[in-house]
Amino acid sequence: MTTPSNLLSYTVQRTSSKNAELTSYTITISQIVSLPPNSIVYVTLPTDILAQSSSTCSMTYLTTTTSVACGFSNNTFKVITFSETVPAGIQFSLTFTNIRNPYSFAPLNGFQATTKTSNDAFFYSRGSNTNFLSNTIPT
């Protein structure tokens, strides 16, 4: 597919809303088409959020959470999903650890996700988060 379909859902949660604190972000996604094994998911973070060299990635589908291969460059995580198909319309989550919250109380938006084939050649879906987060606790 050369033009990606829209994601059915895309939400973002985190474990802390304190300014500048290291925390975990969980992105929950569902899409119109099935996600085959070893597909690629690109997750772009807002520029105010800083991944660390110690950041890790895991994927949760149904009741299974598994560490997955991921890399980070230019504010984007590239995640290789695990070796199981996620059926169309079923949610899966990606959790990123050791992410630094922004230093301000401004609302966070600009989280984006793109799903692609395992060879990185074709798109499945693309979308942006539908909820916005703000820090509520000062440093």
N, C-alpha and C positions, 0 to 999 in steps of 0.2 A: 504494500500500500504506500503510495507516495504522499498522500494527504492524510494525516492522522485524524481519527475520529476523536470526539471529545470524551474525556473521562466521565464516567457516570457519577463518581463522587471523589472528593479529595479533601481531606481534613488534616489539620496539623495539631498535635498536642505536645506538651513538654512537661518536664518534671519540676521546673522551677521558673518563677517569673521575677526573679531578683536580677537587678542590673548587673551586668558583667560576670555573672556566675557561670561556671561550667555546668552544663546540664545535658539532658538527652532530649532529642526531638523525635517524635514518631509521626510518620506520614502514613495515612490510611487511604487506600486507593481501591476503586473498582472500575472496570472498563467494560465496554460493549462486547468485545471479542475475548476469547480465551487467551491466556498468557502462557505460551509453551515453555517447556523446561529450558533453563539457561538463557532466557531472554535478558535483555539489557533494560534497565530503568535508569534514566538520568534524572536526578533531583537537583534543581538549582535553588540555592538559598538566597534570601535577601542579602544585600551587600553589608548590612549592619551585623550580621551573624558571622562568627569566625570559627571555622573548623580548625582543629588542632592536628599536629602530626600524630597524636595518640588517638584520634577519632577512630571508632570502629562502626561496623554495620551489621545488622541482623535483620532477618525477614521472618514474619509470623504469618502463617496461613493455617486456618482452622485452629488447632490447638498446638501446633508445632512451631517452635522458634528455633532458627538455625543461623549460625554465623554464615555470612555470605561474602564473597570477594567484592571489594569495592576500592575505588581510587578516588582522589579528590584533586581537582584542578580548576582554577578560575571560578571559584565559588560553586562548582558543580560536582556532585558525587556521581560516579558511574558504578552501578551495582549490577552484578551478574546474579540473577535469581537462581534459586535452587532447582534441583532436577525433578520437579513435579509440575504438572499443568495446573494452573489456576483457572477454573471455569469462568466463562463470561458472567458478569454481574456479581461475582463473589469477591468480597473484600480481602485484601492482604495488606500487611503493614510493614514498613521499613523503619527501623530505629537506628538513629545515629547518636553515638555517645561522645562525650567530651566536646561539646559545641558551646562556644562562649556566647551568652546572651548579649544583646546590644547594651550600650552604656546609657541609653535614654529610655524615656517612657513613651516614645512615639509608637503608634501602631505598626506592627510588622505585617507587611504584605509582600508579594512577589515570590512566594514559593511556587515553583513550577515543576511539573513532572512530565516526562516523555517516555513511553515504552516503545522498544524497538526489537527487531528480530535478533537472534543470537549472533548473527554475522554483522550486526550494526548497519545493515543495508536498507531496511524498510521500517516504516513507522507502523505502530498499532494505534496508540492514543496519545493525547497531549491535554494538559489542563493546568489550572492554577487553583490554589487553595480557596475554599469558600468560607473559611472562618479567619478572623484576624486576631492576632495576639498582641498584648501590650504588657510591658513590665509593670508591676505594681509595688515592688519592694525596692527601696533604694539600696545602694551598695553599703 
